[in-house]
Amino acid sequence: MQKRISWVLVLLMCIGFVLPVQAAELTVEAPSAILMEAATGTVLYEKQSHDRLPPASVTKVMTLLLVMEALESGRISWDDTVIASETAAAKGGSQVYLEQGEQMSMDEMLKSVVVSSANDCATALAEHIAGSEEAFVSMMNERAAELGMEDTHFVNCTGLDDEPNASEHKTSAYDIALMSRQLLQHEDIRKYTTIWMDTVRGGEFGLSNTNKLVRFYQGTTGLKTGYTSQAGHCLAASAMRDGVEYIAVVLNCSSSASRFQSAKQLLDYGFANYTLARPDPQVQIPPVPVILGKEDMILPEAKEQVQVLVEKSQCKDLSTTVEVQPQVRAPVEEGQRLGTLYLSSGGQTLAEIALVAPVGVGKQTWWDVTKQILQAVCFCKE
């Protein structure tokens, strides 16, 4: 039987000043939508979020994710020069009008894709990484499967729907939120997704961000717009305030104004009603006695640092309790579970965090025990 040792913390560390607000109902115009908190992946709102729809240029979230991962792994370098092929230069839609054989730095290629949704640059980057767009698309679909994007099948790296198999290019608001969350973990991408206006080619070609929230919505961190006549107006938007970041995805909107309004509604809803909370780092965790161990005690520690998304009204009732085993028998393995830290509010458990052994503790040998007995006998005789 485990023995419960509890410390109730009246105030838990919450991110930012919060007021007791009850989450209200939300209605958005977008036919398909989702709101996700970026750190925890908690979904706060869904509307037909698994409908398989064409995403237009929001496709490039996956393209950019693979570029950032290739940079991080060393497969490509920030110092690379990217050369435009005939295929890349021939791409239509949004572009910076690359000419066949034109060379551009990795920085300017990325900037052109993120800020101006350049299809020619997206294709050039895909070819730079995988050798061809077809090979790159295979990588896109493999990565989608790894992320659990079950609604997704890509046929190109741009989202253009003027190809014969374009009708097979589908994803969902939920899947876009998953890959957007993954992309935002690469801090360097934010240098591009927060640009409002910039230039390439030595200042000769101007770029203007297609995501108008970058200029008009406080805390916007990205991410990607999209439009074709078949896909409608699409948007994966992200914003951060007071350390909390939300991802809002809307698809198949009737107008550009509608997509931005729907995304703003979703983001406003998140910021108004929720915040992140975590256990106080000062919470007391008692040591656990080790029977027949080479060490008498072992001090458990949290297996992971957990943040929990809570309604702001719950912050005043948050409490932390710790439960550990009264004792443990050696040997103790590193990572062995020794207890649980509970984060609760109003009697409801919000999170259970494993408390584990930070190091292993070996078992005493018979000779160790014998020496202890002899030492004790000698001490008593003195």
Contacts in CASP RR format, 6 or more apart in sequence:
PFRMAT RR
TARGET T0000
AUTHOR 0000-0000-0000
METHOD contacts of the structure
MODEL  1
MQKRISWVLVLLMCIGFVLPVQAAELTVEAPSAILMEAATGTVLYEKQSH
DRLPPASVTKVMTLLLVMEALESGRISWDDTVIASETAAAKGGSQVYLEQ
GEQMSMDEMLKSVVVSSANDCATALAEHIAGSEEAFVSMMNERAAELGME
DTHFVNCTGLDDEPNASEHKTSAYDIALMSRQLLQHEDIRKYTTIWMDTV
RGGEFGLSNTNKLVRFYQGTTGLKTGYTSQAGHCLAASAMRDGVEYIAVV
LNCSSSASRFQSAKQLLDYGFANYTLARPDPQVQIPPVPVILGKEDMILP
EAKEQVQVLVEKSQCKDLSTTVEVQPQVRAPVEEGQRLGTLYLSSGGQTL
AEIALVAPVGVGKQTWWDVTKQILQAVCFCKE
1 326 0 8 1.000
2 323 0 8 1.000
2 324 0 8 1.000
2 325 0 8 1.000
2 326 0 8 1.000
2 339 0 8 1.000
3 323 0 8 1.000
3 324 0 8 1.000
3 325 0 8 1.000
3 326 0 8 1.000
4 321 0 8 1.000
4 323 0 8 1.000
5 286 0 8 1.000
5 322 0 8 1.000
5 323 0 8 1.000
5 324 0 8 1.000
6 321 0 8 1.000
6 322 0 8 1.000
6 323 0 8 1.000
7 283 0 8 1.000
7 284 0 8 1.000
7 320 0 8 1.000
7 321 0 8 1.000
7 322 0 8 1.000
8 319 0 8 1.000
8 320 0 8 1.000
8 321 0 8 1.000
9 280 0 8 1.000
9 283 0 8 1.000
9 318 0 8 1.000
9 319 0 8 1.000
9 320 0 8 1.000
10 319 0 8 1.000
11 318 0 8 1.000
12 277 0 8 1.000
12 278 0 8 1.000
12 279 0 8 1.000
12 280 0 8 1.000
12 315 0 8 1.000
12 318 0 8 1.000
12 319 0 8 1.000
12 320 0 8 1.000
12 343 0 8 1.000
13 277 0 8 1.000
13 278 0 8 1.000
13 279 0 8 1.000
13 280 0 8 1.000
13 281 0 8 1.000
14 275 0 8 1.000
14 276 0 8 1.000
14 277 0 8 1.000
14 310 0 8 1.000
14 315 0 8 1.000
14 318 0 8 1.000
15 242 0 8 1.000
15 243 0 8 1.000
15 244 0 8 1.000
15 275 0 8 1.000
15 276 0 8 1.000
15 277 0 8 1.000
16 242 0 8 1.000
16 243 0 8 1.000
16 275 0 8 1.000
18 275 0 8 1.000
18 312 0 8 1.000
18 315 0 8 1.000
19 312 0 8 1.000
20 312 0 8 1.000
20 313 0 8 1.000
20 315 0 8 1.000
20 316 0 8 1.000
21 272 0 8 1.000
21 273 0 8 1.000
21 311 0 8 1.000
21 312 0 8 1.000
21 313 0 8 1.000
22 273 0 8 1.000
22 311 0 8 1.000
22 313 0 8 1.000
23 269 0 8 1.000
23 273 0 8 1.000
23 274 0 8 1.000
23 311 0 8 1.000
24 269 0 8 1.000
24 273 0 8 1.000
26 45 0 8 1.000
26 265 0 8 1.000
26 266 0 8 1.000
26 269 0 8 1.000
28 45 0 8 1.000
28 47 0 8 1.000
28 250 0 8 1.000
28 262 0 8 1.000
28 265 0 8 1.000
28 266 0 8 1.000
29 253 0 8 1.000
29 254 0 8 1.000
29 258 0 8 1.000
29 261 0 8 1.000
29 262 0 8 1.000
30 47 0 8 1.000
30 250 0 8 1.000
30 251 0 8 1.000
30 252 0 8 1.000
30 253 0 8 1.000
30 258 0 8 1.000
30 259 0 8 1.000
30 262 0 8 1.000
30 263 0 8 1.000
31 47 0 8 1.000
31 48 0 8 1.000
31 51 0 8 1.000
31 251 0 8 1.000
31 252 0 8 1.000
31 253 0 8 1.000
32 47 0 8 1.000
32 48 0 8 1.000
32 49 0 8 1.000
32 51 0 8 1.000
32 53 0 8 1.000
32 172 0 8 1.000
32 173 0 8 1.000
32 250 0 8 1.000
32 251 0 8 1.000
32 252 0 8 1.000
33 45 0 8 1.000
33 46 0 8 1.000
33 47 0 8 1.000
33 48 0 8 1.000
33 49 0 8 1.000
33 173 0 8 1.000
33 248 0 8 1.000
33 249 0 8 1.000
33 250 0 8 1.000
33 251 0 8 1.000
33 262 0 8 1.000
33 266 0 8 1.000
34 43 0 8 1.000
34 45 0 8 1.000
34 46 0 8 1.000
34 47 0 8 1.000
34 49 0 8 1.000
34 173 0 8 1.000
34 174 0 8 1.000
34 176 0 8 1.000
34 177 0 8 1.000
34 247 0 8 1.000
34 248 0 8 1.000
34 249 0 8 1.000
34 266 0 8 1.000
35 43 0 8 1.000
35 44 0 8 1.000
35 45 0 8 1.000
35 46 0 8 1.000
35 246 0 8 1.000
35 247 0 8 1.000
35 248 0 8 1.000
35 266 0 8 1.000
35 267 0 8 1.000
35 269 0 8 1.000
35 270 0 8 1.000
36 42 0 8 1.000
36 43 0 8 1.000
36 44 0 8 1.000
36 177 0 8 1.000
36 181 0 8 1.000
36 246 0 8 1.000
36 247 0 8 1.000
36 248 0 8 1.000
36 249 0 8 1.000
37 44 0 8 1.000
37 244 0 8 1.000
37 245 0 8 1.000
37 246 0 8 1.000
37 247 0 8 1.000
37 270 0 8 1.000
37 274 0 8 1.000
37 276 0 8 1.000
37 309 0 8 1.000
38 181 0 8 1.000
38 184 0 8 1.000
38 238 0 8 1.000
38 240 0 8 1.000
38 245 0 8 1.000
38 246 0 8 1.000
38 247 0 8 1.000
39 244 0 8 1.000
39 245 0 8 1.000
39 276 0 8 1.000
39 307 0 8 1.000
39 309 0 8 1.000
40 276 0 8 1.000
40 307 0 8 1.000
40 308 0 8 1.000
40 309 0 8 1.000
41 181 0 8 1.000
42 309 0 8 1.000
43 49 0 8 1.000
43 174 0 8 1.000
43 177 0 8 1.000
44 246 0 8 1.000
44 269 0 8 1.000
44 270 0 8 1.000
44 274 0 8 1.000
44 309 0 8 1.000
45 266 0 8 1.000
45 269 0 8 1.000
46 173 0 8 1.000
46 174 0 8 1.000
48 173 0 8 1.000
49 172 0 8 1.000
49 173 0 8 1.000
49 174 0 8 1.000
49 177 0 8 1.000
49 249 0 8 1.000
50 151 0 8 1.000
50 172 0 8 1.000
50 173 0 8 1.000
50 174 0 8 1.000
51 172 0 8 1.000
51 173 0 8 1.000
51 251 0 8 1.000
52 151 0 8 1.000
52 170 0 8 1.000
52 171 0 8 1.000
52 172 0 8 1.000
53 170 0 8 1.000
53 171 0 8 1.000
53 172 0 8 1.000
53 173 0 8 1.000
53 231 0 8 1.000
53 251 0 8 1.000
53 252 0 8 1.000
54 159 0 8 1.000
54 161 0 8 1.000
54 166 0 8 1.000
54 169 0 8 1.000
54 170 0 8 1.000
54 228 0 8 1.000
54 230 0 8 1.000
54 231 0 8 1.000
55 159 0 8 1.000
55 169 0 8 1.000
55 170 0 8 1.000
55 171 0 8 1.000
55 176 0 8 1.000
55 226 0 8 1.000
55 231 0 8 1.000
55 234 0 8 1.000
55 251 0 8 1.000
56 159 0 8 1.000
56 161 0 8 1.000
56 226 0 8 1.000
56 227 0 8 1.000
56 228 0 8 1.000
56 231 0 8 1.000
56 232 0 8 1.000
56 234 0 8 1.000
57 94 0 8 1.000
57 117 0 8 1.000
57 119 0 8 1.000
57 158 0 8 1.000
57 159 0 8 1.000
57 210 0 8 1.000
57 224 0 8 1.000
57 225 0 8 1.000
57 226 0 8 1.000
57 227 0 8 1.000
57 234 0 8 1.000
58 159 0 8 1.000
58 171 0 8 1.000
58 176 0 8 1.000
58 224 0 8 1.000
58 225 0 8 1.000
58 226 0 8 1.000
58 234 0 8 1.000
58 235 0 8 1.000
58 236 0 8 1.000
58 249 0 8 1.000
58 251 0 8 1.000
59 154 0 8 1.000
59 156 0 8 1.000
59 157 0 8 1.000
59 158 0 8 1.000
59 159 0 8 1.000
59 169 0 8 1.000
59 171 0 8 1.000
60 113 0 8 1.000
60 117 0 8 1.000
60 122 0 8 1.000
60 157 0 8 1.000
60 158 0 8 1.000
60 159 0 8 1.000
60 224 0 8 1.000
61 176 0 8 1.000
61 179 0 8 1.000
61 180 0 8 1.000
61 183 0 8 1.000
61 223 0 8 1.000
61 224 0 8 1.000
61 236 0 8 1.000
62 140 0 8 1.000
62 143 0 8 1.000
62 144 0 8 1.000
62 154 0 8 1.000
62 157 0 8 1.000
62 179 0 8 1.000
63 113 0 8 1.000
63 122 0 8 1.000
63 125 0 8 1.000
63 126 0 8 1.000
63 136 0 8 1.000
63 140 0 8 1.000
63 157 0 8 1.000
63 158 0 8 1.000
64 110 0 8 1.000
64 113 0 8 1.000
64 114 0 8 1.000
64 183 0 8 1.000
64 189 0 8 1.000
64 224 0 8 1.000
65 143 0 8 1.000
65 179 0 8 1.000
65 182 0 8 1.000
65 183 0 8 1.000
65 186 0 8 1.000
66 129 0 8 1.000
66 136 0 8 1.000
66 139 0 8 1.000
66 140 0 8 1.000
66 143 0 8 1.000
67 76 0 8 1.000
67 110 0 8 1.000
67 125 0 8 1.000
67 129 0 8 1.000
68 183 0 8 1.000
68 186 0 8 1.000
68 188 0 8 1.000
68 189 0 8 1.000
69 143 0 8 1.000
69 186 0 8 1.000
70 76 0 8 1.000
70 129 0 8 1.000
71 77 0 8 1.000
71 78 0 8 1.000
71 106 0 8 1.000
71 188 0 8 1.000
72 186 0 8 1.000
75 129 0 8 1.000
76 106 0 8 1.000
76 128 0 8 1.000
76 129 0 8 1.000
77 106 0 8 1.000
78 106 0 8 1.000
78 107 0 8 1.000
79 106 0 8 1.000
80 105 0 8 1.000
80 106 0 8 1.000
80 128 0 8 1.000
81 103 0 8 1.000
81 104 0 8 1.000
81 105 0 8 1.000
81 106 0 8 1.000
82 103 0 8 1.000
82 104 0 8 1.000
82 105 0 8 1.000
82 106 0 8 1.000
82 109 0 8 1.000
82 121 0 8 1.000
82 124 0 8 1.000
82 125 0 8 1.000
82 128 0 8 1.000
83 101 0 8 1.000
83 102 0 8 1.000
83 103 0 8 1.000
83 124 0 8 1.000
83 128 0 8 1.000
84 98 0 8 1.000
84 99 0 8 1.000
84 100 0 8 1.000
84 101 0 8 1.000
84 102 0 8 1.000
84 103 0 8 1.000
84 104 0 8 1.000
84 120 0 8 1.000
84 124 0 8 1.000
85 100 0 8 1.000
85 101 0 8 1.000
85 123 0 8 1.000
85 124 0 8 1.000
85 127 0 8 1.000
86 100 0 8 1.000
87 123 0 8 1.000
87 127 0 8 1.000
87 133 0 8 1.000
88 98 0 8 1.000
88 120 0 8 1.000
88 121 0 8 1.000
88 123 0 8 1.000
88 124 0 8 1.000
88 127 0 8 1.000
89 98 0 8 1.000
89 99 0 8 1.000
89 100 0 8 1.000
89 101 0 8 1.000
89 102 0 8 1.000
89 120 0 8 1.000
90 120 0 8 1.000
91 119 0 8 1.000
91 120 0 8 1.000
91 122 0 8 1.000
91 123 0 8 1.000
91 158 0 8 1.000
91 160 0 8 1.000
92 119 0 8 1.000
92 120 0 8 1.000
92 160 0 8 1.000
92 162 0 8 1.000
93 119 0 8 1.000
93 160 0 8 1.000
94 116 0 8 1.000
94 117 0 8 1.000
94 118 0 8 1.000
94 119 0 8 1.000
94 210 0 8 1.000
95 118 0 8 1.000
95 119 0 8 1.000
95 120 0 8 1.000
95 121 0 8 1.000
96 112 0 8 1.000
96 116 0 8 1.000
96 118 0 8 1.000
96 120 0 8 1.000
96 121 0 8 1.000
96 200 0 8 1.000
96 205 0 8 1.000
96 207 0 8 1.000
97 120 0 8 1.000
97 205 0 8 1.000
98 104 0 8 1.000
98 118 0 8 1.000
98 120 0 8 1.000
98 121 0 8 1.000
98 124 0 8 1.000
104 112 0 8 1.000
104 121 0 8 1.000
104 124 0 8 1.000
104 200 0 8 1.000
104 201 0 8 1.000
108 200 0 8 1.000
108 201 0 8 1.000
109 121 0 8 1.000
109 124 0 8 1.000
109 125 0 8 1.000
110 121 0 8 1.000
110 125 0 8 1.000
110 192 0 8 1.000
111 192 0 8 1.000
111 195 0 8 1.000
111 198 0 8 1.000
111 200 0 8 1.000
111 207 0 8 1.000
112 118 0 8 1.000
112 121 0 8 1.000
112 200 0 8 1.000
112 207 0 8 1.000
113 121 0 8 1.000
113 122 0 8 1.000
113 125 0 8 1.000
114 189 0 8 1.000
114 192 0 8 1.000
114 193 0 8 1.000
114 195 0 8 1.000
114 224 0 8 1.000
115 192 0 8 1.000
115 195 0 8 1.000
115 198 0 8 1.000
115 207 0 8 1.000
115 208 0 8 1.000
115 209 0 8 1.000
115 210 0 8 1.000
116 207 0 8 1.000
116 208 0 8 1.000
116 209 0 8 1.000
116 210 0 8 1.000
117 210 0 8 1.000
117 224 0 8 1.000
117 225 0 8 1.000
117 226 0 8 1.000
119 158 0 8 1.000
119 159 0 8 1.000
119 160 0 8 1.000
122 157 0 8 1.000
122 158 0 8 1.000
123 133 0 8 1.000
123 157 0 8 1.000
123 158 0 8 1.000
126 132 0 8 1.000
126 133 0 8 1.000
126 136 0 8 1.000
126 137 0 8 1.000
126 157 0 8 1.000
127 133 0 8 1.000
127 136 0 8 1.000
129 136 0 8 1.000
129 139 0 8 1.000
130 136 0 8 1.000
130 138 0 8 1.000
130 139 0 8 1.000
133 156 0 8 1.000
133 157 0 8 1.000
136 157 0 8 1.000
137 154 0 8 1.000
137 155 0 8 1.000
137 156 0 8 1.000
137 157 0 8 1.000
140 154 0 8 1.000
140 157 0 8 1.000
141 152 0 8 1.000
141 153 0 8 1.000
141 154 0 8 1.000
143 179 0 8 1.000
144 152 0 8 1.000
144 153 0 8 1.000
144 154 0 8 1.000
144 171 0 8 1.000
144 175 0 8 1.000
144 179 0 8 1.000
147 175 0 8 1.000
147 178 0 8 1.000
147 179 0 8 1.000
147 182 0 8 1.000
148 175 0 8 1.000
148 178 0 8 1.000
149 171 0 8 1.000
149 175 0 8 1.000
149 178 0 8 1.000
149 179 0 8 1.000
150 175 0 8 1.000
151 170 0 8 1.000
151 171 0 8 1.000
151 172 0 8 1.000
151 174 0 8 1.000
151 175 0 8 1.000
152 170 0 8 1.000
152 171 0 8 1.000
152 172 0 8 1.000
152 175 0 8 1.000
153 168 0 8 1.000
153 169 0 8 1.000
153 170 0 8 1.000
153 171 0 8 1.000
154 169 0 8 1.000
154 171 0 8 1.000
155 163 0 8 1.000
155 165 0 8 1.000
155 166 0 8 1.000
155 168 0 8 1.000
155 169 0 8 1.000
156 163 0 8 1.000
156 166 0 8 1.000
156 169 0 8 1.000
159 166 0 8 1.000
159 169 0 8 1.000
159 228 0 8 1.000
159 231 0 8 1.000
160 166 0 8 1.000
160 228 0 8 1.000
161 167 0 8 1.000
161 169 0 8 1.000
161 228 0 8 1.000
161 230 0 8 1.000
161 231 0 8 1.000
166 230 0 8 1.000
172 251 0 8 1.000
173 249 0 8 1.000
173 250 0 8 1.000
173 251 0 8 1.000
174 249 0 8 1.000
176 236 0 8 1.000
176 249 0 8 1.000
176 251 0 8 1.000
177 236 0 8 1.000
177 247 0 8 1.000
177 249 0 8 1.000
180 223 0 8 1.000
180 224 0 8 1.000
180 236 0 8 1.000
180 238 0 8 1.000
180 247 0 8 1.000
180 249 0 8 1.000
181 247 0 8 1.000
183 189 0 8 1.000
183 223 0 8 1.000
184 190 0 8 1.000
184 221 0 8 1.000
184 223 0 8 1.000
184 238 0 8 1.000
184 245 0 8 1.000
184 247 0 8 1.000
190 221 0 8 1.000
190 222 0 8 1.000
193 211 0 8 1.000
193 214 0 8 1.000
193 221 0 8 1.000
193 222 0 8 1.000
193 223 0 8 1.000
193 224 0 8 1.000
193 238 0 8 1.000
194 214 0 8 1.000
194 220 0 8 1.000
194 221 0 8 1.000
194 222 0 8 1.000
195 207 0 8 1.000
195 209 0 8 1.000
195 214 0 8 1.000
196 208 0 8 1.000
196 209 0 8 1.000
196 214 0 8 1.000
196 215 0 8 1.000
197 206 0 8 1.000
197 207 0 8 1.000
197 208 0 8 1.000
197 209 0 8 1.000
198 206 0 8 1.000
198 207 0 8 1.000
199 205 0 8 1.000
199 206 0 8 1.000
199 207 0 8 1.000
200 206 0 8 1.000
200 207 0 8 1.000
209 215 0 8 1.000
210 225 0 8 1.000
210 226 0 8 1.000
211 220 0 8 1.000
211 222 0 8 1.000
211 223 0 8 1.000
211 224 0 8 1.000
211 225 0 8 1.000
211 235 0 8 1.000
211 237 0 8 1.000
212 256 0 8 1.000
212 260 0 8 1.000
213 220 0 8 1.000
213 222 0 8 1.000
213 237 0 8 1.000
213 239 0 8 1.000
213 260 0 8 1.000
213 263 0 8 1.000
213 264 0 8 1.000
214 220 0 8 1.000
214 222 0 8 1.000
217 237 0 8 1.000
217 239 0 8 1.000
217 264 0 8 1.000
217 267 0 8 1.000
218 239 0 8 1.000
218 241 0 8 1.000
219 239 0 8 1.000
219 240 0 8 1.000
219 241 0 8 1.000
220 237 0 8 1.000
220 238 0 8 1.000
220 239 0 8 1.000
221 238 0 8 1.000
221 239 0 8 1.000
221 240 0 8 1.000
221 245 0 8 1.000
222 236 0 8 1.000
222 237 0 8 1.000
222 238 0 8 1.000
222 239 0 8 1.000
223 236 0 8 1.000
223 237 0 8 1.000
223 238 0 8 1.000
223 247 0 8 1.000
224 235 0 8 1.000
224 236 0 8 1.000
225 233 0 8 1.000
225 234 0 8 1.000
225 235 0 8 1.000
225 259 0 8 1.000
226 233 0 8 1.000
226 234 0 8 1.000
226 235 0 8 1.000
227 233 0 8 1.000
227 234 0 8 1.000
227 256 0 8 1.000
231 251 0 8 1.000
231 252 0 8 1.000
232 251 0 8 1.000
232 252 0 8 1.000
232 253 0 8 1.000
232 254 0 8 1.000
233 252 0 8 1.000
233 253 0 8 1.000
233 254 0 8 1.000
233 255 0 8 1.000
233 256 0 8 1.000
233 258 0 8 1.000
233 259 0 8 1.000
234 250 0 8 1.000
234 251 0 8 1.000
234 252 0 8 1.000
234 253 0 8 1.000
234 259 0 8 1.000
235 248 0 8 1.000
235 249 0 8 1.000
235 250 0 8 1.000
235 253 0 8 1.000
235 259 0 8 1.000
235 260 0 8 1.000
235 262 0 8 1.000
235 263 0 8 1.000
236 247 0 8 1.000
236 248 0 8 1.000
236 249 0 8 1.000
237 247 0 8 1.000
237 248 0 8 1.000
237 249 0 8 1.000
237 250 0 8 1.000
237 263 0 8 1.000
237 266 0 8 1.000
237 267 0 8 1.000
238 245 0 8 1.000
238 246 0 8 1.000
238 247 0 8 1.000
238 248 0 8 1.000
239 245 0 8 1.000
239 246 0 8 1.000
239 248 0 8 1.000
239 267 0 8 1.000
239 271 0 8 1.000
240 246 0 8 1.000
241 271 0 8 1.000
242 275 0 8 1.000
243 276 0 8 1.000
244 271 0 8 1.000
244 274 0 8 1.000
244 275 0 8 1.000
244 276 0 8 1.000
246 266 0 8 1.000
246 267 0 8 1.000
246 270 0 8 1.000
246 271 0 8 1.000
248 262 0 8 1.000
248 263 0 8 1.000
248 266 0 8 1.000
248 267 0 8 1.000
250 259 0 8 1.000
250 262 0 8 1.000
250 263 0 8 1.000
250 266 0 8 1.000
253 259 0 8 1.000
253 262 0 8 1.000
273 311 0 8 1.000
273 312 0 8 1.000
274 309 0 8 1.000
274 310 0 8 1.000
274 311 0 8 1.000
274 312 0 8 1.000
275 309 0 8 1.000
275 310 0 8 1.000
275 312 0 8 1.000
275 315 0 8 1.000
276 307 0 8 1.000
276 308 0 8 1.000
276 309 0 8 1.000
276 310 0 8 1.000
277 307 0 8 1.000
277 308 0 8 1.000
277 309 0 8 1.000
277 310 0 8 1.000
277 314 0 8 1.000
277 315 0 8 1.000
277 318 0 8 1.000
277 343 0 8 1.000
277 350 0 8 1.000
278 305 0 8 1.000
278 306 0 8 1.000
278 307 0 8 1.000
278 308 0 8 1.000
278 343 0 8 1.000
279 302 0 8 1.000
279 306 0 8 1.000
279 320 0 8 1.000
279 341 0 8 1.000
279 343 0 8 1.000
279 353 0 8 1.000
280 320 0 8 1.000
283 320 0 8 1.000
283 322 0 8 1.000
283 341 0 8 1.000
284 322 0 8 1.000
285 299 0 8 1.000
285 300 0 8 1.000
285 301 0 8 1.000
285 322 0 8 1.000
285 324 0 8 1.000
285 341 0 8 1.000
285 355 0 8 1.000
286 322 0 8 1.000
286 324 0 8 1.000
287 297 0 8 1.000
287 298 0 8 1.000
287 299 0 8 1.000
287 300 0 8 1.000
288 297 0 8 1.000
288 298 0 8 1.000
288 299 0 8 1.000
288 300 0 8 1.000
288 324 0 8 1.000
288 325 0 8 1.000
288 326 0 8 1.000
288 327 0 8 1.000
288 328 0 8 1.000
288 338 0 8 1.000
289 296 0 8 1.000
289 297 0 8 1.000
289 326 0 8 1.000
289 327 0 8 1.000
289 328 0 8 1.000
290 296 0 8 1.000
290 297 0 8 1.000
290 298 0 8 1.000
290 327 0 8 1.000
290 328 0 8 1.000
290 329 0 8 1.000
290 330 0 8 1.000
290 332 0 8 1.000
290 361 0 8 1.000
291 327 0 8 1.000
291 328 0 8 1.000
291 329 0 8 1.000
291 330 0 8 1.000
292 329 0 8 1.000
292 330 0 8 1.000
292 363 0 8 1.000
292 364 0 8 1.000
292 369 0 8 1.000
293 330 0 8 1.000
293 331 0 8 1.000
293 332 0 8 1.000
293 361 0 8 1.000
293 362 0 8 1.000
293 363 0 8 1.000
293 364 0 8 1.000
294 330 0 8 1.000
294 361 0 8 1.000
294 362 0 8 1.000
294 363 0 8 1.000
294 364 0 8 1.000
294 368 0 8 1.000
295 361 0 8 1.000
295 362 0 8 1.000
298 328 0 8 1.000
298 332 0 8 1.000
298 338 0 8 1.000
298 357 0 8 1.000
298 358 0 8 1.000
298 359 0 8 1.000
298 360 0 8 1.000
298 361 0 8 1.000
299 358 0 8 1.000
300 324 0 8 1.000
300 338 0 8 1.000
300 339 0 8 1.000
300 355 0 8 1.000
300 356 0 8 1.000
300 357 0 8 1.000
300 358 0 8 1.000
301 355 0 8 1.000
301 356 0 8 1.000
301 358 0 8 1.000
302 341 0 8 1.000
302 353 0 8 1.000
302 354 0 8 1.000
302 355 0 8 1.000
302 356 0 8 1.000
303 335 0 8 1.000
303 337 0 8 1.000
303 353 0 8 1.000
303 354 0 8 1.000
303 355 0 8 1.000
303 356 0 8 1.000
304 353 0 8 1.000
304 354 0 8 1.000
306 343 0 8 1.000
306 351 0 8 1.000
306 353 0 8 1.000
308 343 0 8 1.000
308 350 0 8 1.000
308 351 0 8 1.000
310 318 0 8 1.000
310 345 0 8 1.000
310 350 0 8 1.000
314 345 0 8 1.000
314 346 0 8 1.000
314 350 0 8 1.000
315 345 0 8 1.000
317 345 0 8 1.000
317 346 0 8 1.000
317 347 0 8 1.000
318 343 0 8 1.000
318 344 0 8 1.000
318 345 0 8 1.000
318 350 0 8 1.000
319 343 0 8 1.000
319 344 0 8 1.000
319 345 0 8 1.000
320 341 0 8 1.000
320 342 0 8 1.000
320 343 0 8 1.000
320 344 0 8 1.000
321 341 0 8 1.000
321 342 0 8 1.000
321 344 0 8 1.000
322 339 0 8 1.000
322 340 0 8 1.000
322 341 0 8 1.000
322 342 0 8 1.000
322 355 0 8 1.000
323 339 0 8 1.000
323 340 0 8 1.000
323 341 0 8 1.000
323 342 0 8 1.000
324 338 0 8 1.000
324 339 0 8 1.000
324 355 0 8 1.000
325 338 0 8 1.000
325 339 0 8 1.000
328 336 0 8 1.000
328 338 0 8 1.000
330 361 0 8 1.000
330 362 0 8 1.000
330 363 0 8 1.000
330 364 0 8 1.000
331 360 0 8 1.000
331 361 0 8 1.000
331 362 0 8 1.000
331 363 0 8 1.000
332 338 0 8 1.000
332 357 0 8 1.000
332 360 0 8 1.000
332 361 0 8 1.000
332 362 0 8 1.000
333 357 0 8 1.000
333 360 0 8 1.000
334 357 0 8 1.000
334 358 0 8 1.000
334 359 0 8 1.000
334 360 0 8 1.000
335 356 0 8 1.000
335 357 0 8 1.000
335 358 0 8 1.000
335 360 0 8 1.000
336 356 0 8 1.000
336 357 0 8 1.000
336 360 0 8 1.000
337 354 0 8 1.000
337 355 0 8 1.000
337 356 0 8 1.000
338 355 0 8 1.000
338 356 0 8 1.000
338 357 0 8 1.000
339 354 0 8 1.000
339 355 0 8 1.000
339 356 0 8 1.000
340 352 0 8 1.000
340 353 0 8 1.000
340 354 0 8 1.000
340 355 0 8 1.000
341 352 0 8 1.000
341 353 0 8 1.000
341 354 0 8 1.000
341 355 0 8 1.000
342 349 0 8 1.000
342 351 0 8 1.000
342 352 0 8 1.000
342 353 0 8 1.000
343 349 0 8 1.000
343 350 0 8 1.000
343 351 0 8 1.000
343 352 0 8 1.000
343 353 0 8 1.000
344 350 0 8 1.000
END
